[in-house]
């Protein structure tokens, strides 16, 4: 089966079969109408895929492209608590579909069965939705009365979204479903890279027990043990060693005494100053202050891992750790280009419906990216997404026929060969660092990461 046929079948399965079935089951469709559940979802998906700020009139134009003549007012009237619940069910079906690419084409990633990176992002919702999605209470996205948190994990080798969960905005990352052993992809020889929000020595132990690996930044207040019995905070431990870079076996945690490999390098003063400015600005926005211990840690880049040195050197680990930013940049892509956190409307359930519809779009868009350009290490996802947006209505025109839809996707895939990044000398892209890892000096310095694996 060709890649185009596979994606076409999955798209029709969720946007046609499942959407029509769920439209009736959810009560969104109670009688025969022109705009049934399937056509409603397709109108929103292709309309907002083409233009995330599409008006009701533009959505009506998209519906006409799909063969349904309906007024913009009729579309507006369809948004309700029922439409939101219906779209949520379609989203849940979309999440179940697995699409992956088999080749990473980046040698260092080939050392692992999979390279899983996880993070979360929050979407602020109207306060009226706090019974559906609970926030923490306050004025910004982290403290809103109602907020939806996306918990996402991606295997950057295959492109597969190996984890995609919806959670209350108030849910801590460490206790999220994404950080539960029973839902983690603990295939032997896989690598797991997570933000400090997911820090858990218990999880690290389980990863190691499964024959897998972890690579994580070190929490500020964690105590370090070497051969001596007395534990030290990490900065004092490094100051005592008095070296520019360190790679040694230690034990961490006052109670756990977990054995792992400590990796650390001292950064240039300008990098440390840049970090402190950023941390202070972020803390100020939240009405907090940065601890002295954390400010002191800005002088170092510090990681722990259980990967043996013969499999990954210190230099390689520092470059590989930069890949963690790829998922943050994926969220940035979804918010900047997909506008999953924005709406033209102030109506509560139109907003919630739009969030679910746009998340469906992001998943389908990601399937297309995986199959169409994941084989290019130098792919530019922003360029590729712009290309998909330009071709969205072209895809919609052929949606009713599987063969025509697969052909349209094939045409879209051809355009991805022109959605590539240019090499940079002063600030190399991530793919350049991964390919040129033997020549690249891996000491941290100011850099800009691009959207690639």
C-alpha positions as CSV (number, residue, x, y, z in Angstrom):
1,X,0.0,0.0,0.0
2,X,1.4,3.4,-1.0
3,X,1.9,6.1,1.7
4,X,-0.7,8.3,-0.1
5,X,-3.3,5.6,0.1
6,X,-2.6,4.9,3.8
7,X,-3.1,8.6,4.8
8,X,-6.1,9.0,2.5
9,X,-7.8,5.9,4.1
10,X,-7.0,7.2,7.6
11,X,-8.4,10.7,6.8
12,X,-11.6,9.3,5.3
13,X,-12.0,6.8,8.2
14,X,-12.0,9.6,10.9
15,X,-13.5,12.5,8.9
16,X,-16.1,10.5,7.1
17,X,-17.0,7.2,8.7
18,X,-16.3,8.0,12.4
19,X,-17.6,11.6,12.1
20,X,-20.9,10.5,10.6
21,X,-21.3,7.7,13.2
22,X,-20.4,9.9,16.1
23,X,-22.6,12.8,14.9
24,X,-25.7,10.6,15.4
25,X,-24.4,8.9,18.6
26,X,-23.6,12.2,20.3
27,X,-26.9,13.8,19.5
28,X,-25.3,16.4,17.3
29,X,-27.3,15.1,14.4
30,X,-31.0,14.3,15.2
31,X,-32.5,14.3,11.7
32,X,-31.4,14.3,8.1
33,X,-29.8,17.6,7.3
34,X,-27.5,18.9,4.5
35,X,-24.6,19.5,7.0
36,X,-24.4,16.1,8.7
37,X,-21.6,15.2,11.2
38,X,-19.1,14.2,8.6
39,X,-19.6,17.3,6.4
40,X,-19.6,19.6,9.5
41,X,-16.2,18.2,10.6
42,X,-14.8,18.3,7.1
43,X,-15.9,21.9,6.7
44,X,-14.1,23.0,9.9
45,X,-11.0,20.9,9.2
46,X,-10.4,22.0,5.7
47,X,-11.6,25.5,6.3
48,X,-9.3,26.2,9.3
49,X,-6.5,24.1,7.8
50,X,-6.5,26.5,4.9
51,X,-6.9,29.6,7.0
52,X,-6.9,29.3,10.9
53,X,-8.8,32.7,11.0
54,X,-11.5,31.7,8.5
55,X,-14.8,33.5,9.0
56,X,-18.2,31.9,8.9
57,X,-18.5,33.0,5.3
58,X,-15.2,31.3,4.4
59,X,-16.3,28.2,6.2
60,X,-19.5,28.2,4.1
61,X,-17.3,28.5,1.0
62,X,-15.4,25.4,2.2
63,X,-18.7,23.6,2.7
64,X,-19.6,24.4,-0.9
65,X,-16.3,22.9,-2.0
66,X,-17.4,19.7,-0.3
67,X,-20.7,19.8,-2.1
68,X,-22.9,21.3,0.6
69,X,-24.7,24.6,0.0
70,X,-25.3,26.2,3.4
71,X,-25.3,29.8,4.8
72,X,-22.7,31.2,7.1
73,X,-25.5,31.8,9.7
74,X,-26.4,28.1,9.6
75,X,-22.8,27.2,10.4
76,X,-22.7,29.7,13.2
77,X,-25.8,28.2,14.7
78,X,-24.3,24.7,14.8
79,X,-21.8,25.6,17.6
80,X,-23.1,24.5,21.0
81,X,-22.2,22.3,24.0
82,X,-23.3,19.4,21.8
83,X,-21.0,20.3,18.9
84,X,-18.1,20.6,21.3
85,X,-18.7,17.1,22.8
86,X,-19.1,15.7,19.3
87,X,-15.8,17.2,18.1
88,X,-14.1,16.0,21.2
89,X,-15.2,12.4,20.4
90,X,-13.9,12.8,16.8
91,X,-10.6,14.1,18.2
92,X,-10.4,11.0,20.5
93,X,-10.8,8.8,17.4
94,X,-8.1,10.8,15.6
95,X,-5.7,10.4,18.5
96,X,-6.0,6.6,18.2
97,X,-4.6,6.5,14.7
98,X,-0.9,5.7,14.5
99,X,1.3,7.1,11.6
100,X,5.1,6.7,11.7
101,X,8.0,6.9,9.3
102,X,10.5,4.0,9.4
103,X,13.8,5.7,8.8
104,X,15.4,8.5,10.8
105,X,18.3,9.1,8.3
106,X,20.4,10.6,11.2
107,X,23.2,8.2,12.3
108,X,23.2,9.1,16.0
109,X,19.5,8.5,16.4
110,X,19.9,5.0,14.8
111,X,21.7,3.9,18.0
112,X,18.3,3.8,19.7
113,X,15.1,1.9,19.0
114,X,13.2,5.2,19.5
115,X,14.0,8.7,20.8
116,X,11.0,9.9,22.8
117,X,10.6,13.6,23.8
118,X,7.7,14.8,25.9
119,X,6.4,18.1,27.0
120,X,3.1,20.0,27.7
121,X,1.4,23.1,26.5
122,X,-1.6,25.0,27.9
123,X,-4.5,26.6,26.2
124,X,-6.5,29.1,28.2
125,X,-10.3,28.7,27.9
126,X,-13.3,30.9,29.0
127,X,-14.0,30.7,32.7
128,X,-17.4,29.2,32.0
129,X,-15.6,25.9,30.9
130,X,-14.0,25.3,34.3
131,X,-16.3,22.4,35.0
132,X,-15.0,20.7,31.8
133,X,-11.3,21.7,32.0
134,X,-10.0,23.0,35.3
135,X,-7.4,25.7,35.5
136,X,-5.5,26.9,38.6
137,X,-7.3,30.2,39.0
138,X,-5.8,33.6,38.1
139,X,-5.1,35.9,35.1
140,X,-2.5,34.1,32.9
141,X,-2.5,30.8,31.1
142,X,-1.0,28.9,34.0
143,X,-3.5,30.4,36.5
144,X,-6.7,30.6,34.5
145,X,-10.0,29.4,35.9
146,X,-10.3,27.0,32.9
147,X,-7.4,25.7,30.8
148,X,-6.7,22.7,28.7
149,X,-3.3,21.1,28.9
150,X,-1.9,19.1,26.0
151,X,0.5,16.3,27.0
152,X,2.4,15.2,24.0
153,X,5.3,12.8,23.3
154,X,7.0,12.4,19.9
155,X,9.5,9.8,18.7
156,X,11.8,12.1,16.6
157,X,13.1,9.0,14.8
158,X,9.8,8.0,13.2
159,X,7.9,11.3,13.7
160,X,5.1,9.3,15.5
161,X,3.1,11.1,18.2
162,X,3.6,8.3,20.7
163,X,1.6,10.1,23.3
164,X,-1.2,12.7,23.0
165,X,-3.4,13.3,26.0
166,X,-5.9,16.1,27.0
167,X,-5.7,17.1,30.7
168,X,-6.9,19.8,33.1
169,X,-4.6,22.8,33.0
170,X,-4.0,22.4,36.7
171,X,-2.5,18.9,36.3
172,X,1.2,18.7,37.2
173,X,3.3,17.2,34.4
174,X,5.0,14.7,36.8
175,X,1.6,13.1,37.6
176,X,0.2,13.2,34.1
177,X,-0.7,10.2,32.1
178,X,2.3,10.8,29.9
179,X,4.6,10.2,32.8
180,X,2.9,7.0,34.0
181,X,5.0,3.8,33.5
182,X,2.0,1.9,32.1
183,X,1.5,4.4,29.2
184,X,5.2,5.0,28.4
185,X,6.8,3.4,25.4
186,X,9.5,1.4,27.2
187,X,10.9,-0.6,24.3
188,X,14.3,-2.0,25.0
189,X,17.1,0.4,23.9
190,X,14.8,3.4,23.5
191,X,15.8,6.8,24.8
192,X,13.5,9.1,26.8
193,X,14.2,12.9,27.1
194,X,11.8,15.0,29.2
195,X,11.6,18.4,30.7
196,X,12.2,19.0,34.5
197,X,8.4,19.0,35.0
198,X,8.5,15.2,34.5
199,X,11.4,14.7,36.8
200,X,10.9,11.5,38.8
201,X,13.6,9.2,40.1
202,X,11.0,6.4,40.3
203,X,10.3,6.8,36.5
204,X,14.1,6.8,35.8
205,X,14.4,3.5,37.7
206,X,11.6,1.9,35.7
207,X,13.1,3.1,32.4
208,X,16.4,1.5,33.4
209,X,14.7,-1.7,34.5
210,X,13.0,-2.0,31.1
211,X,16.4,-1.9,29.4
212,X,15.8,1.7,28.1
213,X,17.7,5.0,28.6
214,X,16.9,8.5,29.9
215,X,18.6,11.8,29.5
216,X,17.4,14.6,31.7
217,X,18.5,18.0,33.0
218,X,19.2,17.9,36.8
219,X,16.9,19.5,39.3
220,X,18.5,22.3,41.3
221,X,18.0,21.0,44.8
222,X,19.0,17.4,44.1
223,X,22.0,16.2,46.3
224,X,25.0,14.5,44.7
225,X,27.0,11.6,46.2
226,X,30.3,10.4,44.7
227,X,32.7,8.1,46.6
228,X,32.4,10.3,49.7
229,X,29.6,9.8,52.2
230,X,28.6,13.4,52.5
231,X,26.2,14.7,49.9
232,X,26.5,18.1,48.3
233,X,24.2,20.4,46.2
234,X,25.1,20.0,42.6
235,X,26.8,23.5,42.2
236,X,28.9,23.1,45.2
237,X,29.8,19.6,44.0
238,X,30.9,21.0,40.7
239,X,32.8,23.9,42.3
240,X,34.6,21.4,44.5
241,X,35.7,19.4,41.4
242,X,36.8,22.7,39.7
243,X,36.8,21.4,36.1
244,X,35.4,22.9,32.9
245,X,33.5,19.6,32.1
246,X,32.7,16.5,34.0
247,X,31.5,13.0,33.2
248,X,31.4,10.6,36.1
249,X,29.2,8.0,37.9
250,X,27.4,9.4,41.0
251,X,24.4,8.8,43.2
252,X,21.6,11.3,43.5
253,X,18.8,11.9,46.0
254,X,19.0,12.0,49.7
255,X,16.8,9.0,50.2
256,X,16.8,7.2,46.8
257,X,20.6,7.1,46.3
258,X,20.0,6.5,42.6
259,X,23.1,5.6,40.6
260,X,23.5,7.4,37.3
261,X,26.0,9.3,35.1
262,X,26.5,13.0,35.8
263,X,27.4,15.2,32.8
264,X,28.3,18.8,33.2
265,X,30.0,21.6,31.3
266,X,30.7,25.2,32.4
267,X,29.2,27.7,30.0
268,X,30.6,31.1,28.9
269,X,29.7,34.0,31.1
270,X,27.4,35.6,28.5
271,X,25.4,32.4,28.3
272,X,25.0,32.2,32.1
273,X,23.9,35.9,32.1
274,X,21.4,35.3,29.4
275,X,19.9,32.4,31.4
276,X,19.6,34.4,34.5
277,X,17.8,37.2,32.7
278,X,15.4,34.8,31.2
279,X,14.7,33.0,34.5
280,X,14.2,36.3,36.3
281,X,11.8,37.6,33.6
282,X,9.7,34.4,33.7
283,X,9.6,34.4,37.5
284,X,8.6,38.1,37.5
285,X,5.6,37.4,35.2
286,X,4.4,34.8,37.8
287,X,5.0,37.0,40.8
288,X,7.9,34.9,42.0
289,X,11.6,35.1,42.5
290,X,14.4,32.8,41.4
291,X,16.3,31.0,44.1
292,X,20.0,31.7,44.7
293,X,20.7,28.0,44.0
294,X,19.1,28.1,40.6
295,X,20.9,31.3,39.7
296,X,24.2,29.8,40.6
297,X,23.4,26.7,38.4
298,X,23.2,29.0,35.4
299,X,27.0,28.7,35.1
300,X,26.6,25.1,34.1
301,X,24.7,22.8,31.7
302,X,24.0,19.7,33.8
303,X,22.4,16.4,32.8
304,X,22.0,12.9,34.2
305,X,21.7,9.7,32.2
306,X,22.0,6.0,32.3
307,X,23.5,5.7,28.8
308,X,26.9,4.2,29.0
309,X,29.8,6.3,27.8
310,X,30.7,3.8,25.1
311,X,27.3,4.4,23.5
312,X,27.2,8.1,24.0
313,X,30.0,10.5,24.8
314,X,29.7,13.7,26.8
315,X,29.9,15.8,23.6
316,X,27.2,13.7,21.9
317,X,24.9,13.8,24.9
318,X,25.0,17.6,25.0
319,X,24.1,17.8,21.3
320,X,21.4,15.2,21.6
321,X,19.9,16.9,24.6
322,X,19.2,19.9,22.4
323,X,16.6,17.8,20.6
324,X,14.3,18.3,23.5
325,X,13.5,21.7,22.1
326,X,11.9,20.1,19.1
327,X,8.7,19.4,20.9
328,X,8.5,22.9,22.2
329,X,9.0,24.1,18.7
330,X,6.2,21.8,17.6
331,X,3.9,23.5,20.0
332,X,5.1,26.8,18.7
333,X,4.2,25.6,15.2
334,X,0.7,24.6,16.3
335,X,0.1,27.9,18.0
336,X,1.7,30.2,15.5
337,X,0.6,28.6,12.3
338,X,-2.4,26.5,13.5
339,X,-3.6,29.0,16.0
340,X,-5.0,26.3,18.3
341,X,-5.2,28.8,21.1
342,X,-6.9,31.6,19.2
343,X,-10.5,32.3,18.0
344,X,-12.3,35.1,16.2
345,X,-15.3,34.4,18.5
346,X,-16.1,35.2,22.1
347,X,-18.8,32.6,22.4
348,X,-17.8,29.9,24.9
349,X,-18.7,26.7,23.0
350,X,-17.7,28.0,19.6
351,X,-14.2,28.5,21.2
352,X,-14.2,25.0,22.7
353,X,-15.4,23.4,19.5
354,X,-12.7,25.3,17.6
355,X,-10.0,24.1,19.9
356,X,-11.0,20.5,19.3
357,X,-11.3,21.0,15.5
358,X,-7.9,22.6,15.3
359,X,-6.3,19.8,17.3
360,X,-7.8,17.3,14.8
361,X,-6.2,19.4,12.1
362,X,-2.8,19.4,13.8
363,X,-2.9,15.6,14.0
364,X,-3.9,15.1,10.4
365,X,-1.3,17.7,9.4
366,X,1.3,15.8,11.3
367,X,0.4,12.6,9.5
368,X,1.0,14.4,6.2
369,X,4.3,15.8,7.4
370,X,5.5,12.4,8.7
371,X,4.8,10.6,5.4
372,X,5.7,13.5,3.1
373,X,8.9,15.0,4.5
374,X,10.1,13.2,7.7
375,X,12.7,11.4,5.6
376,X,14.4,14.8,5.0
377,X,16.6,15.6,8.0
378,X,16.8,19.2,6.8
379,X,13.0,19.6,6.5
380,X,11.6,23.0,7.5
381,X,8.3,22.3,9.2
382,X,7.1,25.9,9.0
383,X,7.6,25.9,5.2
384,X,5.9,22.5,5.0
385,X,2.9,23.7,7.0
386,X,2.5,26.8,4.8
387,X,2.5,24.4,1.8
388,X,-0.2,22.2,3.4
389,X,-2.3,25.3,4.1
390,X,-2.1,26.5,0.5
391,X,-3.1,23.0,-0.7
392,X,-5.9,22.4,1.9
393,X,-8.8,23.3,-0.4
394,X,-7.2,21.3,-3.2
395,X,-7.3,18.3,-0.9
396,X,-10.9,19.0,0.1
397,X,-12.0,19.0,-3.5
398,X,-10.9,15.4,-3.9
399,X,-12.0,14.2,-0.4
400,X,-15.1,12.3,-1.5
401,X,-13.1,9.8,-3.6
402,X,-10.3,7.7,-2.1
403,X,-8.3,7.4,-5.4
404,X,-8.5,11.2,-6.1
405,X,-7.7,12.0,-2.4
406,X,-4.5,9.8,-2.5
407,X,-3.5,11.5,-5.8
408,X,-4.0,14.9,-4.3
409,X,-1.8,14.0,-1.3
410,X,0.8,12.7,-3.7
411,X,0.8,16.2,-5.3
412,X,1.2,17.8,-1.9
413,X,4.1,15.5,-1.1
414,X,5.9,16.6,-4.3
415,X,6.0,20.1,-3.0
416,X,7.8,19.1,0.2
417,X,11.1,18.8,-1.7
418,X,11.1,22.6,-1.7
419,X,10.4,22.9,2.0
420,X,14.0,22.6,3.3
421,X,16.3,24.6,5.5
422,X,19.4,26.3,4.3
423,X,22.7,25.4,6.1
424,X,23.9,28.0,8.6
425,X,27.5,28.5,9.6
426,X,27.3,30.8,12.7
427,X,24.2,29.2,14.2
428,X,23.8,25.6,12.9
429,X,20.5,24.0,12.7
430,X,19.9,21.0,14.9
431,X,20.2,18.5,12.1
432,X,23.6,20.0,11.2
433,X,24.8,19.5,14.8
434,X,23.6,15.9,14.8
435,X,25.2,15.1,11.5
436,X,28.5,16.9,12.2
437,X,28.7,15.8,15.8
438,X,32.3,14.7,15.6
439,X,33.4,18.2,14.5
440,X,31.1,20.3,16.5
441,X,32.3,21.7,19.8
442,X,29.3,20.8,22.1
443,X,29.9,23.4,24.8
444,X,26.6,25.4,25.2
445,X,26.5,28.8,23.6
446,X,23.8,31.1,22.3
447,X,22.0,29.2,19.5
448,X,18.7,29.1,17.6
449,X,17.1,25.7,17.1
450,X,15.1,25.0,14.0
451,X,12.1,22.8,13.5
452,X,13.7,19.5,12.6
453,X,14.6,16.2,14.2
